[in-house]
Amino acid sequence: MADPAAMTHTKIIREKSSRPVPYPEALDRMEREAIAIREDGAPERLWFLEHPPLFTSGTSAREEDLFNPHGYPTYPAGRGGQWTYHGPGQRVVYLMLDLSRSRGDLRARDLRQYVFCLEEWIIRTLARFGITGERREGRIGVWVTDPRTGAEEKIAAIGVRVSRWVSRHGIAINVDPDLNDFEGIVPCGIREFGVTSFRKLGLQTRMEEVDQALTEIWPDIFGPD
């Protein structure tokens, strides 16, 4: 096993999948990449992708919160949290990072700060498009108050798993998914609030534009690669 203190960290690899990635394939890939980072000092990675329609369960998921009228596949995710929907039109970014070292605003081995930085990454990205994203006490993720209706709704989810200080999983931003599919679950176990997207807020934003904003804002929070 490589000595973590002696590892040479290269530039973070940014990868984008052009096709929807089946969830088991993504889980297997994240596991292999995390092991390579931890044991061999392999490059860290940001993986931009979409999934086909599916539901994933976190470690706190409750069966009564799954309705699934369309019979979409369901998978245990191995991350924290409850039920989450993934599907086309949702930008998912999986982060395989060595959290044992500091970078930018992120302190080494500080999981709470890591989640805060992920939220900040999303909030600043949304701001590029005129969307005001906000944190809510006791609710992980990023929330938006629709200026037309006053409704408070979730626009981005966060779910992470960290093993020996290497991260897996990451963020999911609703750009233009079918929001009706979220009715198959109680998203993140929160019944009193709905979900929203760029399109529901009146924006016709291309996924490539969101990716560009995420990439440009990354070093402001996590430091240069």
C-alpha positions as CSV (number, residue, x, y, z in Angstrom):
1,M,0.0,0.0,0.0
2,A,1.3,3.4,-0.9
3,D,2.3,5.8,1.9
4,P,-0.3,8.6,1.8
5,A,2.3,11.1,3.0
6,A,4.4,10.3,-0.1
7,M,1.6,10.3,-2.7
8,T,2.1,12.7,-5.6
9,H,-1.3,14.2,-6.5
10,T,-1.8,15.1,-10.1
11,K,-4.4,17.3,-11.6
12,I,-7.9,16.2,-10.9
13,I,-9.4,14.3,-13.9
14,R,-12.7,15.6,-15.1
15,E,-14.7,13.1,-17.0
16,K,-18.1,13.3,-18.7
17,S,-20.2,10.4,-19.8
18,S,-22.2,10.9,-23.0
19,R,-24.7,8.2,-22.3
20,P,-26.9,7.5,-19.2
21,V,-24.8,5.3,-16.9
22,P,-26.6,2.4,-15.2
23,Y,-26.4,2.7,-11.4
24,P,-24.6,-0.6,-10.7
25,E,-21.9,0.4,-13.2
26,A,-21.4,3.7,-11.5
27,L,-21.1,2.1,-8.0
28,D,-18.5,-0.3,-9.3
29,R,-16.6,2.4,-11.0
30,M,-16.6,4.6,-7.9
31,E,-15.4,1.8,-5.7
32,R,-12.5,0.9,-8.0
33,E,-11.4,4.6,-8.4
34,A,-11.6,5.2,-4.6
35,I,-9.4,2.1,-3.9
36,A,-6.9,3.3,-6.5
37,I,-6.7,6.7,-5.0
38,R,-6.3,5.4,-1.5
39,E,-3.9,2.6,-2.1
40,D,-2.0,3.6,-5.2
41,G,-2.1,7.4,-5.2
42,A,-4.1,7.5,-8.4
43,P,-5.4,10.8,-9.7
44,E,-8.6,12.1,-8.1
45,R,-11.7,12.4,-10.3
46,L,-14.8,14.4,-10.9
47,W,-17.3,12.4,-13.0
48,F,-20.1,14.2,-14.7
49,L,-23.0,12.0,-15.8
50,E,-26.7,11.3,-16.0
51,H,-28.6,8.1,-15.0
52,P,-31.6,6.4,-16.5
53,P,-34.7,6.8,-14.3
54,L,-34.1,5.0,-11.0
55,F,-34.4,5.4,-7.2
56,T,-31.5,4.9,-4.7
57,S,-31.8,4.3,-1.0
58,G,-29.4,5.7,1.5
59,T,-28.7,4.2,4.9
60,S,-31.7,6.0,6.5
61,A,-34.2,5.1,3.8
62,R,-37.7,3.9,4.9
63,E,-39.7,1.4,2.8
64,E,-42.9,3.5,3.4
65,D,-41.3,6.4,1.6
66,L,-41.1,4.4,-1.7
67,F,-44.2,4.4,-4.0
68,N,-42.6,3.8,-7.4
69,P,-45.7,3.7,-9.6
70,H,-43.7,3.2,-12.8
71,G,-41.7,0.4,-11.4
72,Y,-38.3,2.0,-11.9
73,P,-35.2,0.1,-10.7
74,T,-34.2,0.6,-7.0
75,Y,-30.7,0.3,-5.6
76,P,-29.1,0.5,-2.2
77,A,-26.6,3.3,-2.7
78,G,-24.3,2.8,0.3
79,R,-24.3,6.5,1.1
80,G,-25.9,8.5,3.8
81,G,-29.5,9.9,3.5
82,Q,-32.8,8.5,2.4
83,W,-34.5,8.0,-1.0
84,T,-33.3,9.9,-4.1
85,Y,-34.4,9.9,-7.7
86,H,-32.0,10.1,-10.6
87,G,-32.9,10.4,-14.2
88,P,-32.2,12.2,-17.5
89,G,-32.0,16.0,-17.3
90,Q,-30.3,15.8,-13.9
91,R,-26.7,16.7,-13.7
92,V,-24.9,14.2,-11.3
93,V,-21.3,14.8,-10.4
94,Y,-19.5,12.0,-8.4
95,L,-16.4,13.1,-6.6
96,M,-13.6,10.7,-5.8
97,L,-11.3,12.9,-3.7
98,D,-8.6,12.4,-1.1
99,L,-10.1,14.3,1.9
100,S,-7.1,13.6,4.1
101,R,-5.5,16.8,2.8
102,S,-6.6,20.4,2.8
103,R,-7.6,22.2,-0.4
104,G,-9.0,25.7,-0.9
105,D,-11.7,26.3,1.7
106,L,-11.8,22.6,2.7
107,R,-10.0,21.5,5.8
108,A,-8.4,18.1,5.9
109,R,-10.5,15.3,7.4
110,D,-13.5,17.5,8.0
111,L,-16.6,15.8,6.7
112,R,-19.0,18.6,7.8
113,Q,-16.9,21.2,6.0
114,Y,-16.8,19.0,2.9
115,V,-20.6,18.9,2.7
116,F,-20.6,22.7,3.3
117,C,-18.2,23.2,0.4
118,L,-20.4,21.0,-1.9
119,E,-23.4,23.1,-1.0
120,E,-21.4,26.3,-1.7
121,W,-20.3,24.9,-5.1
122,I,-23.9,24.4,-6.1
123,I,-25.1,27.7,-4.7
124,R,-22.5,29.7,-6.6
125,T,-23.2,27.7,-9.8
126,L,-26.9,28.5,-9.5
127,A,-26.1,32.2,-9.0
128,R,-24.5,32.2,-12.4
129,F,-28.0,31.7,-13.8
130,G,-29.8,34.1,-11.5
131,I,-31.1,31.4,-9.2
132,T,-30.8,32.1,-5.4
133,G,-29.9,28.8,-3.8
134,E,-29.9,28.5,0.0
135,R,-29.1,26.2,2.9
136,R,-31.7,25.1,5.4
137,E,-31.0,24.1,9.0
138,G,-31.4,20.4,9.3
139,R,-31.9,19.8,5.6
140,I,-28.9,18.8,3.5
141,G,-29.0,20.0,-0.1
142,V,-29.8,23.3,-1.7
143,W,-33.2,25.0,-1.7
144,V,-34.9,27.6,-3.8
145,T,-37.9,29.8,-3.1
146,D,-39.9,30.2,-6.3
147,P,-40.4,34.0,-6.7
148,R,-43.7,33.4,-8.6
149,T,-45.4,31.1,-6.1
150,G,-43.4,31.5,-2.9
151,A,-43.0,27.7,-2.7
152,E,-39.8,26.5,-1.1
153,E,-38.5,23.6,-3.1
154,K,-35.3,21.5,-3.4
155,I,-33.2,22.0,-6.5
156,A,-30.1,19.9,-5.7
157,A,-29.3,16.9,-3.5
158,I,-26.1,15.9,-1.8
159,G,-25.1,12.4,-0.7
160,V,-21.6,11.3,0.2
161,R,-19.8,8.3,1.4
162,V,-16.2,8.5,2.8
163,S,-14.0,5.5,3.4
164,R,-10.6,6.0,4.9
165,W,-10.9,9.6,3.8
166,V,-11.6,9.0,0.2
167,S,-15.0,10.2,-1.0
168,R,-17.6,8.7,-3.3
169,H,-21.0,9.9,-4.5
170,G,-21.6,13.6,-4.7
171,I,-24.2,16.0,-6.0
172,A,-27.3,16.0,-8.2
173,I,-28.7,19.2,-9.7
174,N,-32.1,19.3,-11.3
175,V,-31.6,21.0,-14.7
176,D,-34.6,19.6,-16.7
177,P,-35.6,16.2,-15.3
178,D,-39.2,14.9,-15.4
179,L,-40.3,16.2,-12.0
180,N,-43.3,13.9,-12.0
181,D,-40.9,11.0,-11.4
182,F,-40.0,12.4,-8.0
183,E,-43.6,11.5,-6.9
184,G,-42.4,7.9,-6.7
185,I,-40.7,8.7,-3.4
186,V,-40.6,11.0,-0.4
187,P,-37.4,12.8,-1.6
188,C,-34.9,12.6,1.2
189,G,-37.7,11.8,3.7
190,I,-39.0,15.3,3.6
191,R,-42.8,15.3,3.0
192,E,-43.6,19.0,3.4
193,F,-41.5,20.4,0.5
194,G,-41.4,19.7,-3.2
195,V,-38.7,19.7,-5.8
196,T,-37.9,22.2,-8.6
197,S,-35.6,22.5,-11.6
198,F,-34.0,25.2,-13.8
199,R,-36.9,24.6,-16.3
200,K,-39.6,24.9,-13.6
201,L,-38.1,28.2,-12.6
202,G,-38.5,29.4,-16.2
203,L,-34.9,28.7,-17.5
204,Q,-34.0,26.8,-20.6
205,T,-30.5,26.0,-19.7
206,R,-28.3,23.5,-21.5
207,M,-26.5,20.9,-19.5
208,E,-23.2,22.0,-21.0
209,E,-23.8,25.5,-19.6
210,V,-24.2,24.1,-16.1
211,D,-21.1,21.9,-16.5
212,Q,-19.1,25.0,-17.6
213,A,-20.2,27.0,-14.5
214,L,-19.4,24.1,-12.2
215,T,-15.9,23.8,-13.7
216,E,-15.2,27.5,-13.5
217,I,-16.4,27.8,-9.9
218,W,-14.6,24.7,-8.6
219,P,-11.2,26.4,-7.9
220,D,-12.9,29.2,-6.1
221,I,-13.9,26.7,-3.4
222,F,-11.6,23.7,-3.6
223,G,-8.5,25.5,-4.8
224,P,-6.5,25.1,-8.1
225,D,-5.9,21.5,-9.1
